[in-house]
Each structure stands twice: as C-alpha cells, then as structure tokens.
Amino acid sequence: MQLTDVTTDSFDDTVLGSGKPVLVDFWAPWCGPCKQLSPVVTSIAEEHHDTISVVKADIDAHPGIAVRYQVLSIPTLILFSGGRPVATLTAPRKRADVLKALSAWL
C-alpha cells in the first residue's frame, strides 16, 4: 500500500477536513528511524483503513507543516480527529505501542 504524501497545500483539506481520524507520519528521506517505522505505519494503514486514514508528511519538502505542529524530532506520529491533534507519538515505537496509543480511535 502506498501512503498519500501531504503537502503544505493539501494538508488542511486532507487532514483537518477529513471525516475520520488521520494519522500523520512526519518523516524525512534521510531519517533511518523513519525508515524503520515505515512498515509499521503502512501495516496500520492497511489494517485500519476503515476507521482511520494514514498519510505521510516529508518535513524537508514541507517544513511549514512540521513548524505548525511543533514537530521537533522525527519520526513523529500525530493523530488528528475533528481537525485537531489528539495524540502524539515521538521516536520509533513498536507496532504494539503505536496501536495502544491509537486504540481509542481504531
């Protein structure tokens, strides 16, 4: 499954305007831990596509998004619901940790 990349222009419509919760994976192409977390994020997107959307935000290509949500380290996952951030996870985590943090929305 290929995750959608959000841009500065598409972020508000895709994430904040979504009718269901959206998990945003803040990453960069040079980030090793981001690459390690990517299969976890993709598997969650595949298994829970009916309850949440999952997108990626490249902080190098679109730094304004990271600044807007005070993403200070990557990888960072932020879950948005109703147009607002409701959960933030920083640093690589095991799949079980990510699912536990998102359990109220899955």
DSSP file (Angstrom, degrees, kcal/mol; ACC not computed):
  #  RESIDUE AA STRUCTURE BP1 BP2  ACC     N-H-->O    O-->H-N    N-H-->O    O-->H-N    TCO  KAPPA ALPHA  PHI   PSI    X-CA   Y-CA   Z-CA
    1    1 A M              0   0    0      0, 0.0     2,-0.6     0, 0.0    45,-0.1   0.000 360.0 360.0 360.0 131.0    0.0    0.0    0.0
    2    2 A Q        -     0   0    0     40,-0.0     2,-0.2     0, 0.0     0, 0.0  -0.848 360.0-139.2 -94.9 122.5    1.3    3.4   -1.0
    3    3 A L        -     0   0    0     -2,-0.6     2,-0.2     1,-0.1    52,-0.2  -0.566  23.1-107.2 -82.2 146.8    0.5    6.1    1.6
    4    4 A T  E     -a   55   0A   0     50,-0.7    52,-2.8    -2,-0.2     2,-0.6  -0.513  26.0-137.6 -71.9 134.7   -0.5    9.6    0.4
    5    5 A D  E     -a   56   0A   0     -2,-0.2     2,-0.3    50,-0.2    52,-0.2  -0.845  17.7-148.7 -91.6 124.7    2.1   12.3    0.8
    6    6 A V        -     0   0    0     50,-3.1    52,-0.5    -2,-0.6     2,-0.2  -0.702  11.8-161.2 -93.1 149.4    0.5   15.5    2.1
    7    7 A T     >  -     0   0    0     -2,-0.3     4,-1.9    50,-0.1    55,-0.1  -0.659  38.6 -95.7-117.6 174.1    1.9   18.9    1.1
    8    8 A T  T  4 S+     0   0    0     -2,-0.2     4,-0.5     1,-0.2    54,-0.1   0.889 127.3  46.4 -56.9 -39.2    1.6   22.4    2.6
    9    9 A D  T  4 S+     0   0    0      1,-0.2     4,-0.3     2,-0.1    -1,-0.2   0.821 119.0  38.1 -74.6 -32.4   -1.2   23.0    0.1
   10   10 A S  T  > S+     0   0    0      1,-0.1     4,-2.9     2,-0.1     5,-0.3   0.589  92.1  88.5 -97.0 -10.5   -3.1   19.7    0.7
   11   11 A F  H  X>S+     0   0    0     -4,-1.9     4,-3.1     1,-0.2     5,-1.0   0.921  86.9  48.0 -58.0 -51.6   -2.7   19.3    4.4
   12   12 A D  I  4>S+     0   0    0     -4,-0.5     5,-1.6     1,-0.2    -1,-0.2   0.916 118.6  39.7 -60.0 -45.1   -5.7   21.3    5.6
   13   13 A D  I  45S+     0   0    0     -4,-0.3    -1,-0.2     3,-0.2    -2,-0.2   0.938 122.4  40.7 -68.8 -46.4   -8.1   19.6    3.2
   14   14 A T  I  <5S+     0   0    0     -4,-2.9    -2,-0.2     3,-0.1    -3,-0.2   0.895 132.1  18.4 -72.0 -41.7   -6.7   16.1    3.6
   15   15 A V  I ><5S+     0   0    0     -4,-3.1     3,-0.9    -5,-0.3    68,-0.3   0.917 130.9  35.7 -98.3 -58.0   -6.0   16.0    7.3
   16   16 A L  I 3 <S+     0   0    0     -5,-1.0    -3,-0.2     1,-0.2    -4,-0.1   0.805 120.9  47.7 -71.9 -28.6   -8.0   18.7    9.0
   17   17 A G  T 3 <S+     0   0    0     -5,-1.6    -1,-0.2    -6,-0.3    -4,-0.1   0.367  84.6 121.5 -93.0   5.2  -11.0   18.4    6.7
   18   18 A S    <   -     0   0    0     -3,-0.9    64,-0.3    -6,-0.2    65,-0.1  -0.375  61.4-140.3 -71.5 146.3  -11.3   14.6    6.9
   19   19 A G  S    S+     0   0    0      2,-0.1    -1,-0.1    -2,-0.1    -4,-0.0   0.534  87.8  41.2 -81.8  -7.7  -14.4   13.0    8.2
   20   20 A K  S    S-     0   0    0     -5,-0.1    32,-0.1     1,-0.1    -2,-0.1  -0.906 105.4 -73.5-133.3 164.5  -12.4   10.4   10.1
   21   21 A P        -     0   0    0      0, 0.0    32,-2.6     0, 0.0     2,-0.4  -0.203  45.3-151.8 -57.1 147.9   -9.2   10.5   12.2
   22   22 A V  E     -bC  53  80A   0     58,-2.6    58,-3.1    30,-0.2     2,-0.6  -0.988   5.0-152.0-128.5 124.8   -6.0   10.9   10.3
   23   23 A L  E     -bC  54  79A   0     30,-3.2    32,-2.7    -2,-0.4     2,-0.6  -0.855  14.5-158.6 -93.8 122.7   -2.6    9.7   11.4
   24   24 A V  E     -bC  55  78A   0     54,-3.0    54,-2.1    -2,-0.6     2,-0.8  -0.909   4.6-154.6-107.1 123.4    0.2   11.8   10.0
   25   25 A D  E     -bC  56  77A   0     30,-2.7    32,-2.9    -2,-0.6     2,-0.5  -0.862   9.3-156.5 -96.1 106.9    3.7   10.3    9.8
   26   26 A F  E     +bC  57  76A   0     50,-3.1    50,-1.5    -2,-0.8     2,-0.3  -0.764  34.9 141.8 -85.8 124.2    6.2   13.1    9.9
   27   27 A W  E     -b   58   0A   0     30,-2.1    32,-2.8    -2,-0.5    33,-0.4  -0.854  40.2-140.5-150.6 176.5    9.4   11.9    8.3
   28   28 A A    >   -     0   0    0     -2,-0.3     3,-1.6    30,-0.2     6,-0.1  -0.979  28.9-118.5-147.5 149.6   12.4   12.7    6.1
   29   29 A P  T 3  S+     0   0    0      0, 0.0     6,-0.1     0, 0.0    -1,-0.0   0.778 113.5  51.1 -60.7 -27.6   14.1   10.6    3.4
   30   30 A W  T 3  S+     0   0    0      4,-0.0     2,-0.7    -3,-0.0    -3,-0.0   0.498  84.3 107.8 -86.6  -5.0   17.5   10.7    5.3
   31   31 A C    <>  -     0   0    0     -3,-1.6     4,-1.7     1,-0.2    -3,-0.2  -0.658  49.3-167.8 -86.2 108.8   16.0    9.5    8.6
   32   32 A G  H  > S+     0   0    0     -2,-0.7     4,-1.8     1,-0.2     3,-0.2   0.928  89.0  50.4 -60.4 -48.7   16.9    5.9    9.5
   33   33 A P  H  > S+     0   0    0      0, 0.0     4,-1.9     0, 0.0    -1,-0.2   0.839 107.0  56.9 -60.3 -31.1   14.4    5.5   12.3
   34   34 A C  H  > S+     0   0    0      1,-0.2     4,-1.6     2,-0.2    -2,-0.2   0.914 106.0  49.6 -63.6 -41.9   11.7    6.9   10.0
   35   35 A K  H  < S+     0   0    0     -4,-1.7    -1,-0.2     1,-0.2    -3,-0.1   0.861 109.8  51.6 -65.1 -35.3   12.5    4.1    7.5
   36   36 A Q  H  < S+     0   0    0     -4,-1.8     4,-0.4     1,-0.2    -1,-0.2   0.858 112.7  45.2 -68.4 -35.0   12.3    1.5   10.4
   37   37 A L  H >X S+     0   0    0     -4,-1.9     4,-2.2     1,-0.2     3,-0.7   0.728  92.2  84.6 -80.0 -22.5    8.9    2.8   11.4
   38   38 A S  H 3X S+     0   0    0     -4,-1.6     4,-2.6     1,-0.3     5,-0.2   0.859  87.3  50.2 -53.4 -45.8    7.5    3.0    7.8
   39   39 A P  H 3> S+     0   0    0      0, 0.0     4,-2.3     0, 0.0    -1,-0.3   0.862 110.5  51.8 -63.4 -32.4    6.4   -0.7    7.6
   40   40 A V  H <> S+     0   0    0     -3,-0.7     4,-2.1    -4,-0.4    -2,-0.2   0.943 111.8  45.4 -64.8 -47.7    4.6   -0.3   11.0
   41   41 A V  H  X S+     0   0    0     -4,-2.2     4,-2.2     1,-0.2    -1,-0.2   0.906 113.4  50.3 -63.4 -42.3    2.7    2.8    9.7
   42   42 A T  H  X S+     0   0    0     -4,-2.6     4,-2.3    -5,-0.2    -1,-0.2   0.906 109.7  50.1 -63.5 -42.0    1.9    1.1    6.4
   43   43 A S  H  X S+     0   0    0     -4,-2.3     4,-2.5     1,-0.2    -1,-0.2   0.889 110.2  50.2 -66.0 -37.2    0.5   -2.1    8.1
   44   44 A I  H  X S+     0   0    0     -4,-2.1     4,-2.1     2,-0.2    -1,-0.2   0.907 110.0  51.4 -65.1 -40.4   -1.7    0.1   10.4
   45   45 A A  H  < S+     0   0    0     -4,-2.2     4,-0.3     1,-0.2    -2,-0.2   0.915 112.7  45.6 -61.0 -43.2   -3.0    1.9    7.4
   46   46 A E  H >< S+     0   0    0     -4,-2.3     3,-0.5     1,-0.2    -2,-0.2   0.914 117.6  41.9 -66.9 -43.6   -3.8   -1.4    5.6
   47   47 A E  H 3< S+     0   0    0     -4,-2.5    -1,-0.2     1,-0.2    -2,-0.2   0.750 124.6  33.3 -78.8 -24.8   -5.5   -3.0    8.6
   48   48 A H  T >X S+     0   0    0     -4,-2.1     4,-2.6    -5,-0.2     3,-1.7   0.059  73.3 123.8-122.2  25.0   -7.4    0.0    9.9
   49   49 A H  T <4 S+     0   0    0     -3,-0.5    -1,-0.1    -4,-0.3    -2,-0.1   0.729  72.7  60.8 -60.5 -21.6   -8.3    1.9    6.6
   50   50 A D  T 34 S+     0   0    0     -3,-0.2    -1,-0.3     1,-0.1     3,-0.1   0.736 116.6  28.1 -78.0 -21.3  -12.0    1.7    7.5
   51   51 A T  T <4 S+     0   0    0     -3,-1.7     2,-0.3     1,-0.3    -2,-0.2   0.721 126.2  22.4-112.0 -28.5  -11.5    3.7   10.8
   52   52 A I     <  -     0   0    0     -4,-2.6     2,-0.3    -7,-0.1    -1,-0.3  -0.964  62.5-135.5-137.1 156.3   -8.5    6.0   10.2
   53   53 A S  E     - b   0  22A   0    -32,-2.6   -30,-3.2    -2,-0.3     2,-0.4  -0.815  19.0-154.4-101.9 151.5   -6.6    7.5    7.3
   54   54 A V  E     + b   0  23A   0     -2,-0.3   -50,-0.7   -32,-0.2     2,-0.3  -0.996  18.3 167.9-130.5 129.5   -2.8    7.5    7.3
   55   55 A V  E     -ab   4  24A   0    -32,-2.7   -30,-2.7    -2,-0.4     2,-0.4  -0.875  26.0-127.9-133.9 166.1   -0.7   10.0    5.4
   56   56 A K  E     -ab   5  25A   0    -52,-2.8   -50,-3.1    -2,-0.3     2,-0.5  -0.916  10.9-162.0-117.4 144.2    3.0   11.0    5.3
   57   57 A A  E     - b   0  26A   0    -32,-2.9   -30,-2.1    -2,-0.4     2,-0.7  -0.944  12.3-147.8-127.9 109.9    4.5   14.5    5.6
   58   58 A D  E  >  - b   0  27A   0    -52,-0.5     4,-2.2    -2,-0.5   -30,-0.2  -0.659   6.8-160.1 -76.3 111.7    8.0   15.0    4.4
   59   59 A I  T  4 S+     0   0    0    -32,-2.8    -1,-0.2    -2,-0.7   -31,-0.2   0.734  88.3  54.2 -71.6 -20.8    9.4   17.7    6.7
   60   60 A D  T  4 S+     0   0    0    -33,-0.4    -1,-0.2     2,-0.2   -32,-0.1   0.910 115.0  38.5 -74.7 -42.6   12.2   18.5    4.3
   61   61 A A  T  4 S+     0   0    0      1,-0.2    -2,-0.2     2,-0.1    -1,-0.1   0.798 134.0  24.0 -76.3 -29.6    9.9   19.2    1.4
   62   62 A H    >X  +     0   0    0     -4,-2.2     3,-1.2     1,-0.1     4,-0.8  -0.521  66.9 161.3-137.1  66.2    7.2   20.8    3.6
   63   63 A P  H 3>  +     0   0    0      0, 0.0     4,-2.4     0, 0.0     5,-0.2   0.751  67.9  71.8 -63.5 -24.1    8.8   22.3    6.7
   64   64 A G  H 3> S+     0   0    0      1,-0.2     4,-2.4     2,-0.2     5,-0.1   0.840  94.2  53.9 -61.7 -32.9    5.9   24.6    7.4
   65   65 A I  H <> S+     0   0    0     -3,-1.2     4,-1.6     2,-0.2    -1,-0.2   0.931 109.7  47.3 -66.4 -44.8    3.7   21.7    8.4
   66   66 A A  H  <>S+     0   0    0     -4,-0.8     5,-2.7     1,-0.2    -2,-0.2   0.902 113.4  48.2 -63.4 -41.3    6.3   20.5   11.0
   67   67 A V  H ><5S+     0   0    0     -4,-2.4     3,-1.4     1,-0.2    -1,-0.2   0.920 107.5  56.2 -64.1 -43.5    6.7   24.0   12.3
   68   68 A R  H 3<5S+     0   0    0     -4,-2.4    -1,-0.2     1,-0.3    -2,-0.2   0.848 116.9  34.8 -57.4 -36.8    2.9   24.5   12.6
   69   69 A Y  T 3<5S-     0   0    0     -4,-1.6    -1,-0.3    -5,-0.1    -2,-0.2   0.150 111.3-116.7-108.6  18.0    2.6   21.4   14.8
   70   70 A Q  T < 5 +     0   0    0     -3,-1.4     2,-0.9     1,-0.2    -3,-0.2   0.853  44.6 176.3  52.3  44.6    5.9   21.8   16.6
   71   71 A V      < +     0   0    0     -5,-2.7    -1,-0.2     1,-0.2     3,-0.1  -0.726   5.5 169.0 -79.6 109.6    7.5   18.6   15.3
   72   72 A L        +     0   0    0     -2,-0.9     2,-0.3     1,-0.2    -1,-0.2   0.629  60.6  23.0-101.8 -18.0   10.9   18.8   16.8
   73   73 A S  S    S-     0   0    0     18,-0.0    -1,-0.2   -47,-0.0    18,-0.1  -0.982  84.9 -93.3-145.1 156.7   12.2   15.3   16.1
   74   74 A I  S    S+     0   0    0     -2,-0.3   -47,-0.1     1,-0.1   -40,-0.1  -0.945  91.1  42.2-128.6 151.8   11.4   12.6   13.7
   75   75 A P  S    S+     0   0    0      0, 0.0    16,-2.2     0, 0.0     2,-0.4   0.459  74.6 161.4 -75.5 146.5    9.8   10.2   13.3
   76   76 A T  E     -CD  26  90A   0    -50,-1.5   -50,-3.1    14,-0.2     2,-0.5  -0.999  23.1-158.7-130.3 135.1    6.8   11.7   14.9
   77   77 A L  E     -CD  25  89A   0     12,-3.1    12,-3.1    -2,-0.4     2,-0.4  -0.960   9.7-174.7-111.8 129.3    3.2   10.5   14.5
   78   78 A I  E     -CD  24  88A   0    -54,-2.1   -54,-3.0    -2,-0.5     2,-0.5  -0.992  12.7-150.7-124.6 128.0    0.3   12.8   15.2
   79   79 A L  E     -CD  23  87A   0      8,-2.9     7,-3.4    -2,-0.4     8,-1.2  -0.859  12.5-161.6 -96.9 126.6   -3.3   11.7   15.1
   80   80 A F  E     +CD  22  85A   0    -58,-3.1   -58,-2.6    -2,-0.5     2,-0.4  -0.891  12.1 175.0-107.6 136.7   -5.8   14.3   14.1
   81   81 A S  E >  S+ D   0  84A   0      3,-2.7     3,-1.3    -2,-0.4   -62,-0.1  -0.986  72.0   1.2-141.1 130.7   -9.5   14.0   14.9
   82   82 A G  T 3  S-     0   0    0     -2,-0.4   -66,-0.1   -64,-0.3   -63,-0.1   0.797 132.1 -58.0  63.4  27.6  -12.1   16.7   14.2
   83   83 A G  T 3  S+     0   0    0    -68,-0.3    -1,-0.2     1,-0.2   -67,-0.1   0.547 119.3  97.1  81.8   7.4   -9.4   18.9   12.7
   84   84 A R  E <  S-D   81   0A   0     -3,-1.3    -3,-2.7   -68,-0.1     2,-0.3  -0.956  80.6-105.3-129.9 148.3   -7.2   18.9   15.9
   85   85 A P  E     +D   80   0A   0      0, 0.0    -5,-0.3     0, 0.0     3,-0.1  -0.553  39.4 168.3 -69.2 130.3   -4.2   16.9   17.1
   86   86 A V  E     +     0   0A   0     -7,-3.4     2,-0.3     1,-0.4    -6,-0.2   0.545  62.3  22.9-120.2 -14.7   -5.4   14.4   19.7
   87   87 A A  E     -D   79   0A   0     -8,-1.2    -8,-2.9     2,-0.0     2,-0.4  -0.971  58.9-167.7-154.6 139.0   -2.4   12.1   20.2
   88   88 A T  E     -D   78   0A   0     -2,-0.3     2,-0.4   -10,-0.2   -10,-0.2  -0.996   2.4-174.9-131.2 132.5    1.4   12.5   19.5
   89   89 A L  E     -D   77   0A   0    -12,-3.1   -12,-3.1    -2,-0.4     2,-0.3  -0.995   9.0-166.0-125.4 128.4    4.0    9.7   19.5
   90   90 A T  E     +D   76   0A   0     -2,-0.4   -14,-0.2   -14,-0.2   -16,-0.1  -0.870  48.9  17.6-117.0 151.9    7.7   10.5   19.0
   91   91 A A  S    S-     0   0    0    -16,-2.2   -14,-0.1    -2,-0.3   -18,-0.0   0.292 102.8 -50.4  73.8 156.8   10.6    8.3   18.2
   92   92 A P        -     0   0    0      0, 0.0     2,-0.3     0, 0.0    -2,-0.1  -0.306  64.7-175.1 -59.9 139.6   10.4    4.8   16.7
   93   93 A R        -     0   0    0     -4,-0.1   -53,-0.1   -56,-0.0     2,-0.1  -0.929  29.0 -99.1-134.1 157.9    8.0    2.6   18.5
   94   94 A K     >  -     0   0    0     -2,-0.3     4,-2.0     1,-0.1     3,-0.4  -0.400  39.2-110.4 -70.7 155.5    7.0   -1.0   18.3
   95   95 A R  H  > S+     0   0    0      1,-0.2     4,-2.8     2,-0.2     5,-0.2   0.895 119.3  54.9 -53.2 -43.7    3.8   -1.7   16.5
   96   96 A A  H  > S+     0   0    0      1,-0.2     4,-2.3     2,-0.2    -1,-0.2   0.869 106.4  51.3 -61.6 -37.4    2.0   -2.7   19.7
   97   97 A D  H  > S+     0   0    0     -3,-0.4     4,-2.1     2,-0.2    -1,-0.2   0.907 111.1  47.4 -66.0 -41.8    3.0    0.7   21.3
   98   98 A V  H  X S+     0   0    0     -4,-2.0     4,-1.7     2,-0.2    -2,-0.2   0.938 112.9  48.4 -65.3 -46.4    1.5    2.6   18.3
   99   99 A L  H  X S+     0   0    0     -4,-2.8     4,-0.8     1,-0.2    -2,-0.2   0.892 110.1  52.3 -62.2 -39.3   -1.7    0.6   18.3
  100  100 A K  H >< S+     0   0    0     -4,-2.3     3,-0.8     1,-0.2     4,-0.3   0.927 109.5  48.9 -62.1 -44.2   -2.1    1.1   22.1
  101  101 A A  H 3< S+     0   0    0     -4,-2.1     3,-0.3     1,-0.2    -1,-0.2   0.807 118.7  39.9 -64.9 -29.5   -1.7    4.8   21.7
  102  102 A L  H >X S+     0   0    0     -4,-1.7     3,-2.5     1,-0.2     4,-0.8   0.450  83.4 107.4 -96.5  -2.2   -4.3    4.8   18.8
  103  103 A S  G X< S+     0   0    0     -4,-0.8     3,-0.6    -3,-0.8    -1,-0.2   0.770  71.6  59.7 -54.9 -33.7   -6.7    2.3   20.4
  104  104 A A  G 34 S+     0   0    0     -4,-0.3    -1,-0.3    -3,-0.3    -2,-0.1   0.724 113.1  39.4 -67.3 -19.1   -9.4    4.8   21.3
  105  105 A W  G <4        0   0    0     -3,-2.5    -1,-0.2     1,-0.1    -2,-0.2   0.474 360.0 360.0-109.3  -4.6   -9.7    5.8   17.6
  106  106 A L    <<        0   0    0     -4,-0.8    -2,-0.1    -3,-0.6    -1,-0.1   0.461 360.0 360.0 -90.6 360.0   -9.4    2.3   15.9
